[in-house]
């Protein structure tokens, strides 16, 4: 039994997925009735995934993205067949690489810098604070992004977070925090007055800045996570569709006689092809080194 589990772990490692830390795993690998192994704790595209390997360690099922009960009764992506599963995991491993993460963070930095320049051009009273502030990237995943602004003294001021489940704003002064679940709630609060004193601008100017920023951030986030590879922000959906298309193409070519291809039949070993259609659904919103200063 342990050898079957280890075979699956080794294959996942070869695909770019190191075994998750024990503290990050809620359930140990589960050996199913048919001898396959269900692995928990791995992540694909920043979300938890369930991965099934066969007795030889080959990946034959992947369930990724938003789990059942969030979108509907199915996972956002449900794949079967070794080729489709490996291709999907290849996309996921590439997404989580240091190079890809750095590209996303650089794109966010560029987007925020461009936004600030536009705001200063619109309202020159923001310039002194804009020159001294250093927006901080707290988090950037497929669905979530969190940016922290500082006052003119460099102290934590306001965190703007946009998630799959909604937006919220956290105003911080010293060790005290106030949360707001709508930008209009924040700009109509007393905390706006306090923030403006710490920033050195008039309330109307800072209110406009934060309101415009909360509207621009989804676009900055979307462009960053799409990069030059994905067409939409529904990356799990696109990766699943592309993986399924690759598996179908391999299956089609393997059924064509060699003389029609003009060369010998491609060797794909004993790889399985999907026998049931994959089901997927797009993410609900467009909404790691984390804690990284922009």
GULUM-324472 format. One line per 10 residues: number of its first residue (from 1); their letters; for each residue x, y, z of N, C-alpha, C. Coordinates in nm, 2 decimals. Layout:
% residues N
NUM) A) X,Y,Z,X,Y,Z,X,Y,Z ~ ... $
//
This chain:
% residues 294
1) XXXXXXXXXX) 0.08,-0.12,0.00,0.00,0.00,0.00,0.09,0.13,0.00 ~ 0.19,0.13,0.09,0.28,0.24,0.09,0.35,0.26,-0.04 ~ 0.38,0.15,-0.11,0.46,0.16,-0.24,0.37,0.23,-0.34 ~ 0.24,0.20,-0.34,0.14,0.26,-0.43,0.14,0.41,-0.41 ~ 0.13,0.45,-0.28,0.12,0.59,-0.25,0.25,0.66,-0.29 ~ 0.37,0.60,-0.26,0.49,0.66,-0.29,0.51,0.67,-0.44 ~ 0.46,0.58,-0.52,0.47,0.59,-0.67,0.39,0.71,-0.72 ~ 0.28,0.73,-0.66,0.20,0.85,-0.69,0.27,0.98,-0.66 ~ 0.33,0.98,-0.54,0.40,1.10,-0.49,0.52,1.13,-0.58 ~ 0.59,1.03,-0.62,0.71,1.05,-0.71,0.67,1.10,-0.85 $
11) XXXXXXXXXX) 0.56,1.05,-0.90,0.51,1.10,-1.03,0.47,1.24,-1.02 ~ 0.40,1.28,-0.91,0.36,1.42,-0.90,0.49,1.51,-0.88 ~ 0.59,1.46,-0.81,0.71,1.54,-0.80,0.78,1.56,-0.94 ~ 0.77,1.45,-1.02,0.83,1.47,-1.16,0.75,1.57,-1.24 ~ 0.62,1.58,-1.21,0.54,1.68,-1.28,0.55,1.82,-1.22 ~ 0.63,1.84,-1.12,0.66,1.97,-1.06,0.58,2.00,-0.94 ~ 0.53,1.89,-0.87,0.45,1.92,-0.75,0.51,1.85,-0.63 ~ 0.58,1.92,-0.55,0.64,1.87,-0.43,0.54,1.83,-0.33 ~ 0.56,1.73,-0.25,0.47,1.69,-0.15,0.43,1.81,-0.06 ~ 0.31,1.83,-0.03,0.27,1.95,0.06,0.32,1.92,0.20 $
21) XXXXXXXXXX) 0.34,2.03,0.27,0.38,2.02,0.41,0.27,1.96,0.49 ~ 0.31,1.88,0.59,0.21,1.81,0.68,0.11,1.90,0.73 ~ 0.15,2.02,0.77,0.05,2.12,0.84,-0.05,2.17,0.74 ~ -0.02,2.15,0.61,-0.11,2.20,0.50,-0.21,2.09,0.45 ~ -0.19,1.97,0.50,-0.27,1.86,0.46,-0.37,1.82,0.56 ~ -0.50,1.83,0.53,-0.60,1.80,0.62,-0.63,1.65,0.63 ~ -0.61,1.58,0.52,-0.63,1.43,0.51,-0.51,1.36,0.45 ~ -0.47,1.25,0.50,-0.36,1.17,0.44,-0.41,1.11,0.30 ~ -0.32,1.07,0.22,-0.36,1.00,0.09,-0.45,0.88,0.13 ~ -0.55,0.86,0.04,-0.65,0.76,0.06,-0.64,0.65,-0.05 $
31) XXXXXXXXXX) -0.62,0.53,-0.01,-0.62,0.42,-0.11,-0.77,0.38,-0.14 ~ -0.81,0.39,-0.26,-0.95,0.36,-0.30,-0.97,0.21,-0.32 ~ -1.09,0.17,-0.33,-1.13,0.03,-0.35,-1.06,-0.03,-0.47 ~ -1.04,0.05,-0.58,-0.99,-0.01,-0.70,-0.83,0.00,-0.70 ~ -0.77,0.03,-0.59,-0.63,0.04,-0.58,-0.57,0.17,-0.62 ~ -0.65,0.27,-0.67,-0.60,0.40,-0.70,-0.58,0.48,-0.56 ~ -0.50,0.59,-0.57,-0.48,0.67,-0.45,-0.53,0.81,-0.47 ~ -0.60,0.86,-0.38,-0.65,1.00,-0.38,-0.56,1.08,-0.29 ~ -0.50,1.18,-0.35,-0.41,1.27,-0.28,-0.48,1.40,-0.25 ~ -0.47,1.45,-0.13,-0.52,1.58,-0.08,-0.41,1.68,-0.06 $
41) XXXXXXXXXX) -0.43,1.80,-0.05,-0.33,1.90,0.00,-0.25,1.96,-0.11 ~ -0.26,1.91,-0.24,-0.19,1.97,-0.35,-0.27,2.09,-0.40 ~ -0.20,2.19,-0.46,-0.27,2.30,-0.52,-0.24,2.32,-0.67 ~ -0.35,2.36,-0.74,-0.34,2.39,-0.88,-0.40,2.53,-0.90 ~ -0.32,2.62,-0.95,-0.37,2.75,-0.98,-0.42,2.82,-0.85 ~ -0.35,2.80,-0.74,-0.37,2.86,-0.61,-0.49,2.80,-0.54 ~ -0.56,2.70,-0.59,-0.67,2.64,-0.52,-0.64,2.49,-0.49 ~ -0.70,2.44,-0.38,-0.68,2.30,-0.35,-0.73,2.21,-0.46 ~ -0.66,2.10,-0.47,-0.70,2.00,-0.58,-0.70,1.86,-0.52 ~ -0.78,1.78,-0.58,-0.78,1.64,-0.55,-0.72,1.57,-0.67 $
51) XXXXXXXXXX) -0.61,1.49,-0.65,-0.54,1.42,-0.76,-0.55,1.27,-0.73 ~ -0.58,1.19,-0.84,-0.59,1.05,-0.82,-0.48,0.98,-0.91 ~ -0.41,0.89,-0.86,-0.31,0.82,-0.93,-0.34,0.67,-0.93 ~ -0.30,0.60,-1.04,-0.33,0.46,-1.04,-0.22,0.38,-0.97 ~ -0.23,0.24,-0.98,-0.13,0.16,-0.91,0.01,0.18,-0.95 ~ 0.03,0.23,-1.07,0.17,0.26,-1.12,0.21,0.40,-1.09 ~ 0.13,0.48,-1.03,0.16,0.61,-1.00,0.12,0.72,-1.10 ~ 0.06,0.67,-1.21,0.02,0.77,-1.32,-0.10,0.84,-1.27 ~ -0.10,0.97,-1.31,-0.21,1.06,-1.27,-0.33,1.03,-1.37 ~ -0.44,0.99,-1.32,-0.55,0.96,-1.40,-0.68,1.04,-1.38 $
61) XXXXXXXXXX) -0.68,1.11,-1.27,-0.80,1.20,-1.24,-0.75,1.33,-1.17 ~ -0.80,1.44,-1.21,-0.77,1.57,-1.14,-0.90,1.65,-1.12 ~ -0.92,1.69,-1.00,-1.03,1.78,-0.96,-0.98,1.91,-0.90 ~ -1.00,2.02,-0.97,-0.93,2.14,-0.94,-1.02,2.26,-0.95 ~ -0.97,2.38,-0.90,-1.05,2.50,-0.90,-1.15,2.50,-0.79 ~ -1.26,2.58,-0.81,-1.36,2.59,-0.71,-1.43,2.46,-0.68 ~ -1.44,2.41,-0.56,-1.49,2.28,-0.53,-1.65,2.28,-0.54 ~ -1.71,2.16,-0.53,-1.86,2.15,-0.54,-1.92,2.24,-0.43 ~ -2.04,2.29,-0.46,-2.12,2.38,-0.37,-2.08,2.52,-0.38 ~ -1.97,2.55,-0.45,-1.93,2.69,-0.47,-1.99,2.73,-0.61 $
71) XXXXXXXXXX) -1.96,2.66,-0.71,-2.02,2.68,-0.84,-2.14,2.60,-0.86 ~ -2.14,2.47,-0.85,-2.26,2.39,-0.86,-2.22,2.26,-0.79 ~ -2.27,2.14,-0.84,-2.24,2.02,-0.77,-2.10,1.96,-0.82 ~ -2.03,2.03,-0.91,-1.91,1.98,-0.96,-1.79,2.07,-0.93 ~ -1.67,2.02,-0.94,-1.55,2.10,-0.94,-1.55,2.19,-1.06 ~ -1.47,2.30,-1.05,-1.46,2.38,-1.16,-1.39,2.31,-1.28 ~ -1.30,2.22,-1.25,-1.24,2.14,-1.35,-1.23,2.00,-1.31 ~ -1.28,1.91,-1.39,-1.28,1.76,-1.36,-1.23,1.69,-1.48 ~ -1.11,1.64,-1.47,-1.04,1.57,-1.58,-1.01,1.43,-1.55 ~ -1.03,1.34,-1.66,-0.99,1.20,-1.65,-0.90,1.17,-1.77 $
81) XXXXXXXXXX) -0.82,1.07,-1.75,-0.73,1.03,-1.85,-0.59,1.09,-1.83 ~ -0.49,1.00,-1.85,-0.35,1.04,-1.81,-0.30,1.16,-1.89 ~ -0.33,1.16,-2.02,-0.28,1.27,-2.10,-0.34,1.41,-2.06 ~ -0.47,1.41,-2.05,-0.54,1.54,-2.01,-0.49,1.58,-1.87 ~ -0.48,1.49,-1.78,-0.44,1.52,-1.64,-0.30,1.58,-1.64 ~ -0.20,1.51,-1.71,-0.07,1.56,-1.71,-0.05,1.69,-1.77 ~ -0.13,1.72,-1.88,-0.12,1.85,-1.95,-0.17,1.96,-1.86 ~ -0.28,1.93,-1.79,-0.34,2.03,-1.70,-0.24,2.06,-1.59 ~ -0.18,1.95,-1.53,-0.08,1.97,-1.42,0.04,2.05,-1.47 ~ 0.08,2.03,-1.60,0.19,2.10,-1.65,0.16,2.25,-1.65 $
91) XXXXXXXXXX) 0.04,2.29,-1.70,0.00,2.43,-1.69,0.00,2.48,-1.55 ~ -0.05,2.40,-1.46,-0.05,2.45,-1.32,0.09,2.47,-1.26 ~ 0.18,2.38,-1.29,0.31,2.39,-1.24,0.38,2.51,-1.30 ~ 0.36,2.54,-1.42,0.41,2.66,-1.49,0.36,2.78,-1.42 ~ 0.23,2.79,-1.39,0.17,2.90,-1.33,0.24,2.93,-1.19 ~ 0.27,2.83,-1.12,0.33,2.84,-0.99,0.48,2.86,-0.98 ~ 0.54,2.87,-1.10,0.69,2.88,-1.10,0.73,3.02,-1.06 ~ 0.85,3.04,-1.01,0.90,3.17,-0.97,0.89,3.27,-1.08 ~ 0.93,3.23,-1.20,0.93,3.32,-1.32,0.79,3.37,-1.35 ~ 0.69,3.28,-1.35,0.56,3.33,-1.37,0.51,3.42,-1.26 $
101) XXXXXXXXXX) 0.54,3.39,-1.14,0.49,3.47,-1.03,0.56,3.61,-1.03 ~ 0.69,3.61,-1.07,0.75,3.74,-1.08,0.69,3.83,-1.19 ~ 0.66,3.76,-1.30,0.59,3.84,-1.41,0.46,3.90,-1.37 ~ 0.38,3.82,-1.29,0.25,3.87,-1.24,0.27,3.99,-1.15 ~ 0.37,3.98,-1.06,0.39,4.09,-0.96,0.44,4.21,-1.03 ~ 0.53,4.19,-1.13,0.58,4.31,-1.21,0.46,4.38,-1.28 ~ 0.37,4.30,-1.34,0.26,4.36,-1.41,0.17,4.43,-1.32 ~ 0.15,4.38,-1.19,0.07,4.46,-1.10,0.14,4.59,-1.06 ~ 0.27,4.58,-1.04,0.35,4.70,-1.00,0.33,4.81,-1.11 ~ 0.34,4.76,-1.24,0.33,4.85,-1.35,0.19,4.91,-1.36 $
111) XXXXXXXXXX) 0.09,4.83,-1.34,-0.05,4.88,-1.34,-0.08,4.98,-1.24 ~ -0.03,4.96,-1.11,-0.06,5.05,-1.00,0.02,5.18,-1.03 ~ 0.15,5.17,-1.07,0.23,5.29,-1.10,0.16,5.37,-1.20 ~ 0.11,5.31,-1.31,0.04,5.39,-1.41,-0.08,5.45,-1.36 ~ -0.16,5.39,-1.28,-0.28,5.45,-1.22,-0.24,5.57,-1.13 ~ -0.14,5.56,-1.05,-0.10,5.67,-0.96,-0.05,5.79,-1.05 ~ 0.02,5.76,-1.15,0.06,5.87,-1.24,-0.06,5.94,-1.30 ~ -0.16,5.87,-1.34,-0.28,5.93,-1.40,-0.35,6.01,-1.29 ~ -0.36,5.96,-1.17,-0.42,6.04,-1.06,-0.35,6.17,-1.03 ~ -0.22,6.16,-1.02,-0.14,6.28,-1.00,-0.16,6.38,-1.11 $
121) XXXXXXXXXX) -0.17,6.34,-1.23,-0.19,6.43,-1.34,-0.33,6.49,-1.33 ~ -0.42,6.42,-1.28,-0.56,6.47,-1.27,-0.57,6.56,-1.15 ~ -0.50,6.53,-1.04,-0.50,6.61,-0.92,-0.36,6.62,-0.86 ~ -0.30,6.74,-0.88,-0.16,6.76,-0.84,-0.14,6.76,-0.69 ~ -0.25,6.77,-0.61,-0.24,6.77,-0.46,-0.20,6.63,-0.41 ~ -0.21,6.53,-0.50,-0.17,6.40,-0.45,-0.02,6.37,-0.47 ~ 0.05,6.46,-0.54,0.18,6.43,-0.58,0.28,6.40,-0.47 ~ 0.28,6.48,-0.36,0.37,6.47,-0.25,0.35,6.33,-0.19 ~ 0.23,6.29,-0.16,0.20,6.16,-0.10,0.24,6.05,-0.20 ~ 0.20,6.07,-0.33,0.23,5.96,-0.43,0.38,5.94,-0.44 $
131) XXXXXXXXXX) 0.46,6.04,-0.42,0.61,6.02,-0.43,0.66,5.95,-0.31 ~ 0.59,5.96,-0.20,0.65,5.90,-0.07,0.59,5.76,-0.05 ~ 0.47,5.73,-0.11,0.40,5.61,-0.07,0.47,5.49,-0.15 ~ 0.46,5.37,-0.09,0.51,5.25,-0.15,0.41,5.14,-0.13 ~ 0.32,5.13,-0.23,0.21,5.03,-0.22,0.27,4.89,-0.21 ~ 0.21,4.81,-0.13,0.27,4.68,-0.09,0.17,4.57,-0.13 ~ 0.22,4.47,-0.21,0.14,4.36,-0.25,0.14,4.25,-0.14 ~ 0.02,4.24,-0.08,0.00,4.14,0.03,-0.02,4.00,-0.03 ~ -0.10,4.00,-0.14,-0.15,3.87,-0.20,-0.19,3.89,-0.34 ~ -0.16,3.78,-0.42,-0.21,3.78,-0.56,-0.23,3.64,-0.60 $
141) XXXXXXXXXX) -0.35,3.60,-0.61,-0.39,3.46,-0.66,-0.48,3.48,-0.78 ~ -0.52,3.36,-0.83,-0.62,3.37,-0.95,-0.74,3.45,-0.91 ~ -0.79,3.44,-0.79,-0.91,3.50,-0.75,-0.90,3.63,-0.66 ~ -0.79,3.64,-0.59,-0.78,3.74,-0.49,-0.65,3.83,-0.52 ~ -0.67,3.96,-0.47,-0.56,4.05,-0.47,-0.57,4.14,-0.36 ~ -0.46,4.18,-0.29,-0.46,4.26,-0.18,-0.35,4.36,-0.18 ~ -0.38,4.49,-0.17,-0.28,4.60,-0.18,-0.28,4.68,-0.06 ~ -0.17,4.71,0.00,-0.16,4.80,0.12,-0.10,4.93,0.09 ~ -0.17,5.04,0.13,-0.11,5.18,0.11,-0.06,5.23,0.25 ~ 0.04,5.32,0.24,0.10,5.37,0.36,0.08,5.53,0.36 $
151) XXXXXXXXXX) 0.09,5.58,0.48,0.07,5.73,0.49,0.21,5.79,0.46 ~ 0.22,5.93,0.47,0.34,6.00,0.43,0.46,5.97,0.52 ~ 0.43,5.91,0.64,0.53,5.87,0.73,0.58,5.72,0.71 ~ 0.51,5.66,0.62,0.55,5.52,0.59,0.47,5.42,0.68 ~ 0.38,5.46,0.75,0.30,5.37,0.84,0.18,5.31,0.76 ~ 0.14,5.19,0.80,0.03,5.12,0.74,-0.10,5.21,0.74 ~ -0.16,5.23,0.63,-0.28,5.32,0.62,-0.41,5.24,0.59 ~ -0.41,5.19,0.47,-0.53,5.13,0.41,-0.50,5.01,0.33 ~ -0.57,4.90,0.35,-0.55,4.78,0.27,-0.68,4.76,0.19 ~ -0.66,4.74,0.06,-0.77,4.72,-0.03,-0.76,4.58,-0.08 $
161) XXXXXXXXXX) -0.86,4.50,-0.05,-0.86,4.36,-0.09,-0.99,4.32,-0.17 ~ -0.96,4.25,-0.28,-1.07,4.21,-0.37,-1.06,4.06,-0.38 ~ -1.17,3.99,-0.35,-1.17,3.84,-0.35,-1.29,3.79,-0.43 ~ -1.29,3.66,-0.44,-1.40,3.59,-0.51,-1.54,3.62,-0.44 ~ -1.53,3.65,-0.31,-1.65,3.66,-0.23,-1.69,3.81,-0.20 ~ -1.61,3.90,-0.26,-1.64,4.04,-0.23,-1.52,4.12,-0.20 ~ -1.54,4.25,-0.19,-1.43,4.34,-0.16,-1.44,4.39,-0.01 ~ -1.32,4.43,0.04,-1.32,4.49,0.17,-1.20,4.58,0.19 ~ -1.21,4.67,0.28,-1.11,4.77,0.30,-1.08,4.78,0.45 ~ -0.95,4.78,0.49,-0.91,4.78,0.63,-0.83,4.90,0.65 $
171) XXXXXXXXXX) -0.88,4.99,0.74,-0.81,5.11,0.78,-0.73,5.08,0.90 ~ -0.61,5.12,0.90,-0.52,5.09,1.02,-0.46,5.21,1.07 ~ -0.47,5.23,1.20,-0.40,5.34,1.27,-0.34,5.28,1.40 ~ -0.21,5.27,1.40,-0.14,5.20,1.51,-0.18,5.06,1.52 ~ -0.23,5.01,1.63,-0.27,4.88,1.65,-0.42,4.86,1.63 ~ -0.49,4.96,1.59,-0.64,4.95,1.57,-0.67,4.94,1.42 ~ -0.77,4.85,1.40,-0.82,4.83,1.26,-0.97,4.85,1.25 ~ -1.01,4.91,1.14,-1.16,4.92,1.11,-1.18,4.86,0.97 ~ -1.28,4.77,0.96,-1.31,4.71,0.84,-1.43,4.77,0.77 ~ -1.43,4.78,0.64,-1.54,4.83,0.56,-1.56,4.73,0.44 $
181) XXXXXXXXXX) -1.68,4.71,0.41,-1.71,4.61,0.31,-1.76,4.67,0.18 ~ -1.73,4.80,0.17,-1.77,4.87,0.05,-1.69,5.00,0.04 ~ -1.64,5.04,-0.07,-1.56,5.16,-0.08,-1.64,5.29,-0.04 ~ -1.77,5.29,-0.07,-1.85,5.40,-0.03,-1.87,5.41,0.12 ~ -1.87,5.29,0.18,-1.88,5.29,0.33,-1.75,5.35,0.39 ~ -1.64,5.33,0.33,-1.51,5.39,0.38,-1.51,5.54,0.36 ~ -1.54,5.58,0.24,-1.52,5.72,0.21,-1.62,5.81,0.27 ~ -1.73,5.75,0.33,-1.83,5.83,0.41,-1.81,5.81,0.56 ~ -1.70,5.75,0.60,-1.67,5.73,0.74,-1.58,5.84,0.80 ~ -1.57,5.84,0.93,-1.48,5.93,0.99,-1.33,5.90,0.97 $
191) XXXXXXXXXX) -1.31,5.77,0.94,-1.17,5.73,0.91,-1.11,5.80,0.79 ~ -1.20,5.84,0.69,-1.15,5.91,0.58,-1.08,6.04,0.62 ~ -1.15,6.11,0.71,-1.09,6.23,0.76,-0.95,6.21,0.82 ~ -0.94,6.11,0.90,-0.82,6.07,0.97,-0.71,6.04,0.86 ~ -0.75,5.96,0.77,-0.66,5.91,0.66,-0.60,6.03,0.58 ~ -0.69,6.13,0.56,-0.65,6.25,0.48,-0.55,6.33,0.55 ~ -0.56,6.34,0.69,-0.46,6.41,0.77,-0.33,6.34,0.76 ~ -0.33,6.21,0.76,-0.20,6.13,0.75,-0.14,6.13,0.61 ~ -0.22,6.15,0.51,-0.17,6.16,0.37,-0.14,6.30,0.33 ~ -0.21,6.39,0.39,-0.18,6.53,0.35,-0.26,6.58,0.23 $
201) XXXXXXXXXX) -0.38,6.53,0.21,-0.46,6.58,0.10,-0.60,6.60,0.15 ~ -0.68,6.67,0.07,-0.82,6.70,0.10,-0.90,6.57,0.09 ~ -1.01,6.56,0.17,-1.09,6.43,0.17,-1.15,6.40,0.03 ~ -1.19,6.50,-0.04,-1.25,6.47,-0.17,-1.15,6.41,-0.27 ~ -1.02,6.46,-0.25,-0.91,6.40,-0.34,-0.88,6.26,-0.31 ~ -0.87,6.23,-0.18,-0.84,6.09,-0.14,-0.95,6.00,-0.16 ~ -1.08,6.05,-0.14,-1.20,5.97,-0.17,-1.20,5.93,-0.32 ~ -1.17,6.03,-0.40,-1.17,6.00,-0.55,-1.06,5.90,-0.58 ~ -0.95,5.92,-0.52,-0.83,5.83,-0.55,-0.87,5.68,-0.51 ~ -0.92,5.66,-0.39,-0.95,5.53,-0.35,-1.07,5.47,-0.43 $
211) XXXXXXXXXX) -1.17,5.55,-0.46,-1.28,5.50,-0.54,-1.24,5.45,-0.67 ~ -1.16,5.54,-0.74,-1.11,5.50,-0.87,-1.02,5.38,-0.87 ~ -0.94,5.37,-0.76,-0.85,5.26,-0.75,-0.92,5.13,-0.73 ~ -1.03,5.13,-0.66,-1.11,5.01,-0.64,-1.18,4.96,-0.77 ~ -1.20,5.06,-0.86,-1.26,5.03,-0.98,-1.15,4.98,-1.08 ~ -1.03,5.03,-1.07,-0.92,4.99,-1.16,-0.86,4.86,-1.13 ~ -0.85,4.83,-1.00,-0.78,4.71,-0.95,-0.82,4.58,-1.02 ~ -0.95,4.56,-1.04,-0.98,4.43,-1.11,-0.92,4.42,-1.25 ~ -0.90,4.53,-1.32,-0.84,4.53,-1.45,-0.69,4.50,-1.44 ~ -0.63,4.57,-1.34,-0.49,4.54,-1.32,-0.46,4.40,-1.28 $
221) XXXXXXXXXX) -0.55,4.34,-1.20,-0.53,4.20,-1.15,-0.56,4.11,-1.27 ~ -0.66,4.14,-1.35,-0.69,4.05,-1.46,-0.58,4.05,-1.56 ~ -0.52,4.16,-1.60,-0.41,4.16,-1.70,-0.29,4.09,-1.64 ~ -0.27,4.10,-1.51,-0.15,4.04,-1.45,-0.16,3.89,-1.46 ~ -0.28,3.83,-1.42,-0.29,3.69,-1.41,-0.30,3.62,-1.55 ~ -0.36,3.70,-1.65,-0.37,3.65,-1.78,-0.23,3.65,-1.85 ~ -0.16,3.75,-1.83,-0.03,3.76,-1.90,-0.05,3.75,-2.05 ~ 0.05,3.68,-2.12,0.03,3.67,-2.26,-0.01,3.53,-2.30 ~ -0.05,3.45,-2.20,-0.09,3.31,-2.23,-0.24,3.28,-2.23 ~ -0.31,3.35,-2.14,-0.45,3.32,-2.12,-0.54,3.43,-2.18 $
231) XXXXXXXXXX) -0.65,3.39,-2.24,-0.74,3.49,-2.30,-0.84,3.55,-2.20 ~ -0.87,3.48,-2.09,-0.96,3.54,-2.00,-0.91,3.52,-1.86 ~ -0.98,3.56,-1.76,-0.93,3.54,-1.62,-0.98,3.41,-1.56 ~ -1.06,3.34,-1.64,-1.10,3.20,-1.60,-0.99,3.10,-1.64 ~ -0.88,3.11,-1.57,-0.76,3.03,-1.61,-0.78,2.88,-1.59 ~ -0.84,2.84,-1.48,-0.87,2.70,-1.46,-0.95,2.64,-1.57 ~ -1.05,2.72,-1.61,-1.14,2.67,-1.72,-1.06,2.66,-1.85 ~ -0.98,2.76,-1.88,-0.90,2.76,-2.00,-0.79,2.65,-2.00 ~ -0.73,2.63,-1.89,-0.63,2.52,-1.88,-0.69,2.38,-1.90 ~ -0.81,2.37,-1.84,-0.88,2.24,-1.85,-0.92,2.21,-2.00 $
241) XXXXXXXXXX) -0.97,2.32,-2.06,-1.01,2.31,-2.20,-0.89,2.27,-2.29 ~ -0.78,2.34,-2.27,-0.66,2.32,-2.35,-0.61,2.18,-2.32 ~ -0.61,2.13,-2.20,-0.56,2.00,-2.17,-0.65,1.89,-2.24 ~ -0.78,1.91,-2.23,-0.87,1.82,-2.30,-0.85,1.81,-2.45 ~ -0.82,1.93,-2.51,-0.80,1.94,-2.65,-0.67,1.86,-2.69 ~ -0.57,1.88,-2.61,-0.44,1.81,-2.63,-0.47,1.65,-2.63 ~ -0.54,1.61,-2.53,-0.57,1.47,-2.51,-0.65,1.41,-2.63 ~ -0.74,1.49,-2.68,-0.82,1.45,-2.79,-0.74,1.45,-2.92 ~ -0.65,1.54,-2.93,-0.56,1.55,-3.05,-0.47,1.42,-3.05 ~ -0.41,1.39,-2.94,-0.32,1.27,-2.93,-0.40,1.14,-2.96 $
251) XXXXXXXXXX) -0.53,1.14,-2.91,-0.61,1.02,-2.94,-0.64,1.01,-3.09 ~ -0.67,1.12,-3.15,-0.70,1.12,-3.29,-0.58,1.08,-3.37 ~ -0.47,1.13,-3.34,-0.35,1.10,-3.42,-0.31,0.95,-3.40 ~ -0.33,0.90,-3.28,-0.29,0.76,-3.26,-0.38,0.66,-3.34 ~ -0.49,0.71,-3.38,-0.58,0.62,-3.46,-0.56,0.63,-3.61 ~ -0.47,0.72,-3.65,-0.44,0.74,-3.80,-0.33,0.64,-3.84 ~ -0.35,0.57,-3.94,-0.25,0.47,-3.99,-0.12,0.55,-4.02 ~ 0.00,0.49,-3.99,0.13,0.55,-4.01,0.15,0.60,-4.15 ~ 0.10,0.53,-4.25,0.13,0.57,-4.39,0.05,0.70,-4.42 ~ -0.05,0.73,-4.35,-0.13,0.85,-4.37,-0.05,0.97,-4.31 $
261) XXXXXXXXXX) 0.03,0.94,-4.20,0.10,1.05,-4.14,0.24,1.07,-4.21 ~ 0.28,0.97,-4.29,0.41,0.99,-4.35,0.53,0.95,-4.27 ~ 0.50,0.89,-4.15,0.61,0.85,-4.06,0.56,0.75,-3.97 ~ 0.64,0.69,-3.89,0.60,0.59,-3.80,0.50,0.64,-3.69 ~ 0.43,0.54,-3.64,0.33,0.58,-3.54,0.39,0.64,-3.41 ~ 0.35,0.75,-3.36,0.40,0.81,-3.24,0.39,0.71,-3.13 ~ 0.49,0.70,-3.04,0.49,0.61,-2.93,0.44,0.69,-2.81 ~ 0.32,0.65,-2.76,0.27,0.72,-2.64,0.26,0.62,-2.53 ~ 0.33,0.50,-2.54,0.32,0.40,-2.43,0.18,0.35,-2.41 ~ 0.15,0.34,-2.28,0.02,0.29,-2.24,-0.06,0.40,-2.18 $
271) XXXXXXXXXX) -0.04,0.52,-2.23,-0.12,0.63,-2.17,-0.26,0.62,-2.21 ~ -0.34,0.65,-2.11,-0.49,0.64,-2.12,-0.54,0.77,-2.18 ~ -0.65,0.76,-2.25,-0.72,0.88,-2.30,-0.85,0.89,-2.23 ~ -0.91,1.01,-2.22,-1.03,1.03,-2.15,-1.14,0.94,-2.20 ~ -1.22,0.88,-2.12,-1.33,0.80,-2.16,-1.46,0.87,-2.12 ~ -1.45,0.97,-2.04,-1.57,1.05,-2.01,-1.54,1.20,-2.03 ~ -1.64,1.28,-2.07,-1.62,1.42,-2.09,-1.58,1.49,-1.97 ~ -1.49,1.59,-1.98,-1.46,1.67,-1.87,-1.56,1.78,-1.85 ~ -1.59,1.81,-1.73,-1.68,1.92,-1.70,-1.61,2.03,-1.63 ~ -1.64,2.15,-1.68,-1.58,2.27,-1.62,-1.68,2.38,-1.62 $
281) XXXXXXXXXX) -1.65,2.48,-1.54,-1.73,2.60,-1.54,-1.64,2.72,-1.51 ~ -1.66,2.84,-1.57,-1.57,2.95,-1.55,-1.58,3.00,-1.41 ~ -1.47,3.07,-1.36,-1.47,3.13,-1.23,-1.58,3.24,-1.23 ~ -1.63,3.26,-1.10,-1.73,3.36,-1.09,-1.69,3.50,-1.11 ~ -1.56,3.53,-1.07,-1.52,3.67,-1.09,-1.38,3.67,-1.14 ~ -1.34,3.79,-1.18,-1.20,3.80,-1.22,-1.10,3.82,-1.11 ~ -1.20,3.83,-1.00,-1.13,3.86,-0.88,-1.08,3.72,-0.85 ~ 0.40,3.34,-0.51,0.29,3.43,-0.46,0.39,3.51,-0.39 ~ 0.56,3.56,-0.45,0.60,3.57,-0.32,0.51,3.68,-0.25 ~ 0.43,3.63,-0.14,0.33,3.72,-0.08,0.41,3.81,0.02 $
291) XXXX) 0.34,3.92,0.05,0.40,4.02,0.14,0.52,4.09,0.08 ~ 0.51,4.11,-0.06,0.62,4.16,-0.13,0.59,4.31,-0.16 ~ 0.69,4.40,-0.14,0.67,4.54,-0.16,0.68,4.56,-0.31 ~ 0.58,4.65,-0.35,0.58,4.69,-0.49,0.69,4.81,-0.51 $
//
